[in-house]
């Protein structure tokens, strides 16, 4: 058994824990080693160092995105089966039964993903063997041990079980009843898809709420923090009910939920009111999609920069990647459905050219803002301090001159530190945006191909191809070649873009690219992306 840990030794660290804040996606502890430069005696050329950074970053992005894409493909196949309990082939299943079965598929898999996704928050923690607050060992220390990922997942599942049972029954029964009594003309509005999104957000909040409760009631640091709070008289007045705490956590997840809903509504509106069969319509849809994606990313950046707490890197990647995956998937699906190979290839190349142009422009703007911010904050501080010092030296006494000089020196230091902190904050958010955008692009390509592959000829879905009809074998070959072309072009674009950004000082080592939370979250997002497209293109 590990040496017991005293309460006093964890009190100081309890306030800095991931669950000590109100941020729904807390930052992992990382050590930026990827961008570490070699010693001066073996210093390699700068272009070689940036090429190494770009290569390592790209390999890790491809590895992590590949895992998420495999999950998307697996559950793309699940959606082709529909209601397996009925024993009927998908083509013979009723509309209500098929949609309700897909809702059940989504909710069960999504819930399992959320349970596993929040488990990495608890694996670094030491769990008290006697979690009762007044049951320490005779020497005043707590006996504790760490738990495996599976054990933490089991704890979260037990805590979430009542919520999961309620939401699953409400999802399946509500969806079936709604579709059964909905007029045929109302099916085009896809109410089941929005019901999935509603209960999905409930499950996210439930997972966060349960994991926080486990942290506060069973971990050593959580119990120490709880004792500190209960000793504070102000905390007695701030104590709130479980419902209020749940609603508070739900409110903190709203930025992610709203970002996803905006992207879903946009894609749904396009599928409802627009018919894209010509080059001009394709260009308009692509431009609108890119503009929406950039707008959502910018809003997410401003939201993160406006927060007072330390920047949660997980939140950055979540907020930036969600709209990118949902919107880009539809654009790339449309390119794969076009029968004119030249237009498909040209559209893919233009998307890549647009991406590298936007990334370069954003990088230049961010670094220009950082330099401008430094000049705006530091120069006036130095100038004002020197002006005050000169006036006092000309008119004041020796003691006044000494005091003013000391105040001037002290005033310069906080301004410089604040400026550097703000500059680093902007650069970290920019690096998160780049990393998330790369991650999301590959996931969008993989998910779009999975959707076309599994659902393109499925009898329950309406994937009408634009252009002259061709055989299914020809379509499959065309889609595979276009997918390979898109991935190849994206790899080349990302390599050169990462080189440019590394030369400009972007630190990709800020992120723990092996973070299990992000791996599980992106896998869940890939599955949800396939689910949304399945809900959009099902026959009304």
VOGU-3710 file (C-alpha; in Angstrom, 3 decimals, decimal comma):
1> xxxxxxxxxx> 0,000/0,000/0,000  1,196/3,482/-0,807  2,233/5,821/1,956  -0,799/7,678/3,337  -1,153/11,299/2,412  -1,960/13,843/5,093  -4,757/16,341/4,722  -2,372/19,243/5,280  -0,186/18,153/2,381  -3,050/18,341/-0,087
11> xxxxxxxxxx> -4,815/21,478/1,112  -2,445/23,704/-0,839  -2,951/21,749/-4,073  -6,734/21,317/-3,761  -7,513/24,813/-4,968  -5,519/24,269/-8,169  -7,216/21,017/-9,153  -9,154/20,690/-12,376  -12,390/20,300/-10,410  -11,672/23,269/-8,125
21> xxxxxxxxxx> -12,725/25,589/-10,918  -16,079/25,999/-12,624  -14,647/25,411/-16,102  -16,385/22,420/-17,698  -13,332/21,274/-19,660  -10,261/21,858/-17,528  -6,720/22,083/-18,924  -4,426/19,106/-18,751  -1,016/19,412/-17,167  1,455/19,492/-20,026
31> xxxxxxxxxx> 5,138/20,000/-20,558  6,012/21,632/-23,881  8,871/19,484/-25,087  8,192/19,301/-28,784  9,564/22,754/-29,459  12,561/22,418/-27,156  15,678/23,504/-28,961  18,901/21,481/-28,819  21,889/22,697/-26,886  24,013/25,459/-28,348
41> xxxxxxxxxx> 26,850/23,068/-29,261  24,583/20,966/-31,490  22,250/23,626/-32,768  20,630/22,586/-36,061  19,424/24,996/-38,759  16,160/26,740/-38,007  14,377/25,340/-41,056  15,294/21,821/-39,955  13,914/22,398/-36,452  10,639/23,786/-37,786
51> xxxxxxxxxx> 10,352/20,886/-40,253  10,795/18,454/-37,357  8,120/20,249/-35,318  5,725/20,254/-38,296  6,321/16,558/-38,986  5,808/15,477/-35,364  2,662/17,590/-35,047  1,217/16,256/-38,293  1,965/12,617/-37,427  0,230/12,958/-34,062
61> xxxxxxxxxx> -2,767/14,713/-35,570  -3,127/11,962/-38,191  -2,789/9,250/-35,545  -5,393/10,770/-33,225  -7,780/11,661/-36,048  -7,443/8,137/-37,459  -8,713/6,628/-34,209  -11,726/8,950/-34,210  -12,460/8,165/-37,859  -12,472/4,425/-37,097
71> xxxxxxxxxx> -15,135/5,044/-34,441  -17,170/7,038/-36,969  -16,945/4,191/-39,473  -17,961/1,598/-36,901  -21,142/3,416/-35,960  -21,827/4,403/-39,545  -22,325/0,685/-40,048  -24,573/0,519/-36,956  -26,894/3,092/-38,498  -27,417/0,889/-41,540
81> xxxxxxxxxx> -29,022/-1,834/-39,406  -31,795/0,245/-37,830  -34,082/-1,694/-35,466  -32,286/-5,026/-35,029  -34,936/-6,196/-32,520  -37,674/-6,207/-35,175  -35,872/-8,849/-37,245  -36,792/-7,012/-40,453  -34,310/-5,767/-43,052  -33,834/-1,966/-43,002
91> xxxxxxxxxx> -35,863/-1,447/-46,192  -38,956/-3,043/-44,596  -38,824/-1,223/-41,248  -41,342/1,536/-40,612  -40,161/5,133/-40,533  -40,987/5,599/-36,829  -39,327/2,321/-35,837  -36,179/3,045/-37,841  -35,805/6,616/-36,511  -36,442/5,555/-32,896
101> xxxxxxxxxx> -33,886/2,745/-33,249  -31,296/5,206/-34,537  -32,100/7,442/-31,576  -31,444/4,497/-29,254  -28,159/3,744/-31,039  -27,096/7,348/-30,635  -28,081/7,714/-27,009  -26,520/4,473/-25,776  -23,214/4,943/-27,573  -23,071/8,646/-26,765
111> xxxxxxxxxx> -23,687/7,941/-23,075  -20,953/5,290/-23,002  -18,548/7,732/-24,660  -19,343/10,433/-22,086  -18,731/8,013/-19,196  -15,311/7,047/-20,537  -14,518/10,625/-21,562  -14,794/12,013/-18,025  -12,901/9,123/-16,401  -9,426/10,594/-17,237
121> xxxxxxxxxx> -10,256/13,536/-14,967  -10,270/11,175/-11,986  -7,393/8,821/-12,807  -4,658/11,214/-11,515  -6,488/11,672/-8,197  -5,886/9,720/-4,987  -9,113/8,209/-3,650  -9,560/8,056/0,111  -10,036/4,494/1,322  -12,299/5,898/4,040
131> xxxxxxxxxx> -13,979/8,816/2,274  -15,923/9,917/5,364  -14,567/13,311/6,305  -14,205/12,440/9,992  -12,486/9,094/9,544  -8,739/9,766/9,251  -6,135/7,325/10,477  -4,887/7,651/14,082  -1,871/9,729/12,991  -4,100/12,264/11,216
141> xxxxxxxxxx> -3,396/11,043/7,677  -5,687/9,603/5,035  -5,089/6,256/3,414  -5,519/6,576/-0,331  -4,866/4,949/-3,675  -5,274/5,773/-7,343  -7,806/4,031/-9,572  -7,520/2,737/-13,117  -9,458/4,162/-16,049  -11,896/1,240/-15,888
151> xxxxxxxxxx> -12,523/1,727/-12,153  -13,110/5,467/-12,611  -15,482/4,751/-15,498  -17,422/2,319/-13,297  -17,760/4,964/-10,570  -19,062/7,535/-13,049  -21,466/5,008/-14,582  -22,958/4,161/-11,179  -23,483/7,839/-10,430  -24,996/8,568/-13,840
161> xxxxxxxxxx> -27,216/5,483/-14,009  -30,489/7,155/-12,872  -29,932/10,009/-15,336  -29,108/7,595/-18,160  -32,176/5,423/-17,574  -34,452/8,457/-17,514  -32,942/10,088/-20,613  -32,838/6,833/-22,624  -36,510/6,068/-21,984  -37,472/9,676/-22,716
171> xxxxxxxxxx> -35,395/9,645/-25,908  -36,713/6,402/-27,406  -40,361/6,650/-26,282  -40,592/10,358/-27,029  -39,003/9,984/-30,443  -41,217/7,052/-31,452  -44,401/8,769/-30,212  -43,534/12,041/-31,911  -42,738/10,461/-35,268  -45,782/8,159/-35,090
181> xxxxxxxxxx> -48,191/11,086/-34,689  -46,311/13,609/-36,818  -47,859/14,393/-40,223  -45,797/13,286/-43,192  -45,319/16,922/-44,205  -43,612/17,678/-40,870  -40,989/14,969/-41,135  -38,714/17,149/-43,258  -37,976/19,275/-40,176  -36,212/16,275/-38,570
191> xxxxxxxxxx> -37,477/16,690/-34,979  -35,776/13,449/-33,921  -32,358/14,898/-34,727  -32,932/17,892/-32,456  -34,307/15,604/-29,752  -31,040/13,645/-29,931  -29,110/16,897/-29,520  -31,242/17,904/-26,516  -30,738/14,660/-24,621  -27,098/14,539/-25,671
201> xxxxxxxxxx> -26,490/17,880/-23,951  -28,282/16,512/-20,866  -25,909/13,531/-20,787  -22,850/15,815/-21,077  -24,015/17,890/-18,112  -24,833/14,719/-16,168  -21,338/13,342/-16,738  -19,741/16,592/-15,591  -22,002/16,770/-12,530  -21,314/13,165/-11,507
211> xxxxxxxxxx> -17,548/13,449/-11,946  -17,474/16,611/-9,835  -19,468/14,905/-7,079  -17,065/11,970/-7,053  -14,100/14,329/-6,881  -15,548/16,331/-3,989  -16,739/13,362/-1,921  -14,173/10,606/-2,535  -10,785/12,051/-3,521  -8,186/13,314/-1,063
221> xxxxxxxxxx> -7,899/16,736/-2,638  -11,648/17,056/-3,012  -12,244/16,233/0,655  -9,545/18,698/1,721  -11,083/21,420/-0,406  -14,507/20,606/0,999  -13,210/20,985/4,558  -11,723/24,367/3,693  -14,997/25,543/2,185  -17,082/24,386/5,126
231> xxxxxxxxxx> -14,755/26,230/7,499  -15,466/29,450/5,597  -18,583/31,252/6,969  -19,321/32,695/3,536  -19,577/29,206/2,072  -22,444/28,378/4,439  -24,503/31,133/2,861  -23,535/30,110/-0,689  -24,511/26,447/-0,340  -27,007/25,496/-3,069
241> xxxxxxxxxx> -29,170/22,525/-3,934  -28,218/19,680/-6,262  -30,587/20,993/-8,928  -28,972/24,434/-8,910  -25,505/22,895/-9,142  -26,640/20,733/-12,071  -28,134/23,746/-13,855  -24,940/25,703/-13,227  -22,846/22,970/-14,828  -25,315/22,769/-17,722
251> xxxxxxxxxx> -24,903/26,518/-18,252  -21,119/26,130/-18,430  -21,476/23,579/-21,257  -23,720/25,903/-23,290  -20,934/27,433/-25,469  -20,133/23,991/-26,879  -23,818/23,078/-27,275  -24,754/26,371/-28,946  -21,795/26,128/-31,322  -22,885/22,642/-32,387
261> xxxxxxxxxx> -26,552/23,657/-32,752  -25,701/26,615/-34,992  -23,760/24,333/-37,323  -26,591/21,752/-37,325  -29,266/24,351/-38,082  -27,163/25,798/-40,911  -26,634/22,435/-42,600  -30,287/21,482/-42,072  -31,457/24,772/-43,601  -29,286/24,214/-46,659
271> xxxxxxxxxx> -30,673/20,707/-47,121  -34,241/22,045/-46,769  -34,251/25,168/-48,882  -31,356/24,847/-51,319  -30,793/22,515/-54,246  -27,088/22,281/-55,093  -26,653/20,836/-58,566  -24,473/23,384/-60,372  -21,000/24,850/-59,998  -22,235/28,282/-58,921
281> xxxxxxxxxx> -24,431/26,778/-56,194  -21,506/24,663/-54,985  -19,256/27,729/-54,778  -21,914/29,684/-52,867  -22,424/26,815/-50,407  -18,666/26,403/-49,877  -18,159/30,137/-49,288  -21,068/30,288/-46,859  -19,797/27,229/-44,986  -16,268/28,602/-44,668
291> xxxxxxxxxx> -17,607/31,979/-43,515  -19,791/30,329/-40,852  -16,921/28,154/-39,649  -14,564/31,132/-39,353  -17,225/33,188/-37,560  -17,881/30,441/-34,992  -14,155/29,965/-34,446  -13,677/33,699/-33,898  -16,549/33,820/-31,396  -15,023/30,858/-29,548
301> xxxxxxxxxx> -11,630/32,598/-29,451  -13,095/35,822/-28,081  -15,023/33,855/-25,461  -11,842/32,101/-24,328  -9,785/35,298/-24,280  -12,465/37,031/-22,195  -12,349/34,420/-19,428  -10,540/35,380/-16,236  -9,540/31,845/-15,269  -6,464/30,069/-16,727
311> xxxxxxxxxx> -7,069/29,052/-20,315  -8,581/25,545/-20,524  -6,808/23,986/-23,512  -9,390/21,225/-23,788  -12,131/23,824/-24,097  -10,215/25,592/-26,858  -9,964/22,459/-28,974  -13,573/21,431/-28,262  -15,074/24,819/-29,175  -12,988/25,259/-32,330
321> xxxxxxxxxx> -13,201/21,712/-33,701  -16,960/21,156/-33,265  -18,244/23,612/-35,922  -15,358/22,708/-38,245  -16,245/19,016/-38,251  -19,996/19,526/-38,622  -19,759/22,111/-41,413  -16,788/20,751/-43,381  -18,251/17,251/-43,440  -21,218/18,481/-45,463
331> xxxxxxxxxx> -19,007/20,370/-47,933  -16,780/17,356/-48,555  -19,781/15,041/-48,824  -21,156/17,292/-51,533  -17,857/17,166/-53,434  -17,892/13,361/-53,309  -21,456/13,221/-54,608  -20,670/15,292/-57,705  -20,255/13,190/-60,824  -17,996/15,684/-62,612
341> xxxxxxxxxx> -14,507/14,617/-61,508  -12,877/17,854/-62,632  -15,224/19,963/-60,477  -14,700/17,678/-57,474  -10,908/17,876/-57,791  -10,975/21,618/-58,390  -13,239/22,152/-55,391  -10,955/20,083/-53,137  -7,893/22,014/-54,323  -9,622/25,357/-53,751
351> xxxxxxxxxx> -10,593/24,303/-50,224  -6,952/23,472/-49,496  -5,744/26,761/-50,984  -8,312/28,672/-48,949  -7,247/26,888/-45,775  -3,537/27,679/-46,084  -4,335/31,292/-47,005  -6,643/31,732/-44,010  -4,184/30,094/-41,622  -1,299/32,270/-42,812
361> xxxxxxxxxx> -3,432/35,402/-42,591  -4,643/34,525/-39,082  -1,102/33,868/-37,919  0,082/37,229/-39,232  -2,848/39,030/-37,605  -2,309/37,346/-34,222  1,390/38,208/-34,119  0,682/41,751/-35,269  -1,891/42,126/-32,471  0,614/40,778/-29,945
371> xxxxxxxxxx> 3,267/43,301/-31,012  0,755/46,148/-31,044  -0,497/45,136/-27,608  3,028/45,191/-26,215  3,689/48,672/-27,581  0,343/49,999/-26,382  0,780/48,672/-22,833  4,503/49,195/-22,193  5,442/52,431/-23,953  2,918/54,715/-22,181
381> xxxxxxxxxx> 3,828/53,200/-18,817  7,518/53,948/-19,267  6,820/57,382/-20,714  4,445/58,422/-17,925  6,767/57,139/-15,218  9,747/59,014/-16,647  7,677/62,169/-17,033  6,587/62,047/-13,381  10,164/61,381/-12,293  11,479/64,345/-14,293
391> xxxxxxxxxx> 8,885/66,713/-12,793  9,638/65,655/-9,229  13,381/65,866/-9,807  12,967/69,428/-11,004  10,649/70,579/-8,203  10,601/68,082/-5,315  12,810/67,162/-2,415  15,362/64,355/-2,252  12,928/62,049/-0,419  10,198/62,706/-2,992
401> xxxxxxxxxx> 12,615/62,006/-5,842  13,652/58,710/-4,251  10,028/57,684/-3,574  8,862/58,583/-7,081  11,746/56,743/-8,700  10,882/53,633/-6,690  7,194/53,883/-7,668  8,115/54,363/-11,328  10,291/51,256/-11,344  7,554/49,267/-9,589
411> xxxxxxxxxx> 4,890/50,519/-12,014  6,873/49,350/-15,023  7,223/45,766/-13,830  3,513/44,798/-13,481  2,700/46,369/-16,834  5,448/44,333/-18,493  4,303/41,111/-16,799  0,665/41,761/-17,695  1,591/42,447/-21,307  3,609/39,265/-21,558
421> xxxxxxxxxx> 0,757/37,253/-20,012  -1,754/38,681/-22,495  0,609/38,071/-25,403  1,145/34,459/-24,367  -2,614/34,052/-23,918  -3,264/35,122/-27,515  -0,524/32,847/-28,859  -1,808/29,831/-26,897  -5,364/30,341/-28,188  -4,020/30,678/-31,730
431> xxxxxxxxxx> -2,032/27,436/-31,398  -5,152/25,681/-30,073  -7,158/26,945/-33,023  -4,588/25,622/-35,503  -4,318/22,230/-33,822  -8,094/21,815/-33,537  -8,639/22,913/-37,126  -6,178/20,319/-38,446  -7,726/17,622/-36,283  -11,228/18,525/-37,447
441> xxxxxxxxxx> -10,344/18,657/-41,159  -9,146/15,042/-41,246  -12,123/13,902/-39,186  -14,483/15,714/-41,559  -12,924/13,945/-44,550  -13,061/10,525/-42,884  -16,625/10,969/-41,641  -17,879/12,274/-44,989  -16,493/9,223/-46,775  -17,989/6,891/-44,135
451> xxxxxxxxxx> -21,425/8,499/-44,527  -21,328/8,230/-48,316  -19,977/4,668/-48,179  -22,580/3,263/-45,771  -25,630/5,438/-46,415  -25,175/6,544/-50,029  -27,198/3,638/-51,459  -29,185/2,754/-48,326  -32,970/2,501/-48,937  -33,818/4,648/-45,886
461> xxxxxxxxxx> -31,678/7,628/-46,990  -31,928/10,198/-49,755  -28,471/10,758/-51,213  -29,348/11,878/-54,700  -26,188/12,372/-56,749  -25,734/15,516/-58,780  -24,992/15,176/-62,460  -25,310/12,292/-64,907  -26,174/9,000/-63,180  -23,463/6,310/-63,219
471> xxxxxxxxxx> -23,130/2,776/-61,935  -22,603/2,110/-58,231  -19,138/0,636/-58,843  -18,062/3,756/-60,723  -19,389/5,961/-57,942  -17,483/3,946/-55,313  -14,238/4,253/-57,260  -14,735/7,971/-57,825  -15,451/8,577/-54,128  -12,429/6,566/-52,960
481> xxxxxxxxxx> -10,054/8,377/-55,321  -11,439/11,759/-54,325  -11,065/10,886/-50,631  -7,430/9,865/-51,183  -6,804/13,076/-53,143  -8,339/15,237/-50,398  -6,230/13,582/-47,681  -3,025/13,872/-49,733  -3,582/17,553/-50,469  -4,466/18,245/-46,835
491> xxxxxxxxxx> -1,256/16,572/-45,605  0,874/18,711/-47,924  -1,006/21,884/-46,961  -0,717/21,178/-43,233  3,001/20,420/-43,494  3,813/23,732/-45,164  1,373/25,663/-42,970  2,886/24,166/-39,791  6,361/25,157/-41,000  5,236/28,736/-41,572
501> xxxxxxxxxx> 3,495/28,919/-38,208  6,417/27,358/-36,326  8,744/29,951/-37,882  6,382/32,631/-36,586  6,634/31,246/-33,039  3,524/29,047/-32,691  4,234/26,484/-29,963  2,484/23,213/-30,825  4,059/21,653/-27,726  1,524/23,523/-25,574
511> xxxxxxxxxx> -0,870/20,617/-25,972  -0,788/17,142/-24,561  -1,533/15,401/-27,830  -1,823/12,081/-25,996  -4,525/13,466/-23,697  -7,086/10,649/-23,261  -9,904/13,154/-22,711  -9,399/14,643/-26,180  -9,068/11,199/-27,762  -12,406/10,077/-26,295
521> xxxxxxxxxx> -14,086/13,403/-26,988  -13,048/13,479/-30,641  -14,184/9,876/-31,077  -17,537/10,820/-29,576  -17,708/13,852/-31,870  -16,994/11,693/-34,930  -19,833/9,384/-33,955  -22,166/12,334/-33,319  -21,194/13,782/-36,700  -22,224/10,581/-38,472
531> xxxxxxxxxx> -25,433/10,541/-36,434  -26,333/14,105/-37,412  -25,827/13,392/-41,107  -27,886/10,222/-40,785  -30,666/12,278/-39,211  -30,455/14,959/-41,900  -30,595/12,682/-44,930  -33,111/10,077/-43,793  -36,177/9,848/-46,037  -39,007/12,100/-44,843
//
